Amino acid sequence: MKPHHDLLTEFPGLIILHQKIPASQVGRHQHEEHEFFLPLQGEISITAEGKTIKAGPGKMLYVPPDFDHSFSSSAQGSGERLIWLISKKAWNQHSSENFSTCAFSANSLAKELLFYLLINKKAEGFRFFTAALIETLKESLNSAQIQKQKIHLEHLQGKVLDPRIQEALQIIENDLGALSFTEVAKKSGLSSRNFSRLFLKETGITPKDYLILARIEKAKTLLQDSRLTITDIALEVGYNSLSKFIGTFKRIEGILPSDFRRRAGK
């Protein structure tokens, strides 16, 4: 079903819809493209795999390609929203990362880029605008994923029931260095494939993501409670590269390790 729209702009790899519909509902369907929603008025909801994710003004919604979902919007206000589709080819030119369905804070730069492209349908250098849009959205999705993972990490204590994954968590926490997850799986009594699947099911995040978050949590403790240099802390939590440690820390915490230490009064 082709949606009603007020403005439609198409570029190679990118379609932008500006809709004004008070209330609407679309049954289960999927797109080959990466799909994004930005509600300007009213609320929109995406339902998939038995879960509903909602967003109002100030939020964006993301649905990955080939993902079965349904869509609905409230009658509140005008129901104004932007919807845009980015082809896999265009996305993969700028990002190889995969993200799950989620709501995240609206990115003002992405919003400006979308409206510019929507109005300037023959914009010169649109490929540069599209590249900037994808990079901006990727950063927002990364931040949303990190926050989701941090919430999982904070609630893991006492929540993991499978003794094999409990053992794996202990192994990872005791050795934050260059871990071999194949070896962790073996020590936990699991095959590598079953280990990854069961770990994700029990914790909500992958073993690799858990290791990264555990490293950063340990680094925060050392920054607050020790006089070790930042270089020594990086080595202590398993990073042989200081720049990689600093980059990872800033990506997850939003500030540099030195600024974190300064705020902690150390």
Summary of the structure (lengths in Angstrom):
residues: 266
radius of gyration: 21.5
end to end distance: 59.7
largest distance: 62.4
contacts: 784
relative contact order: 0.09
helix: 46%
strand: 21%
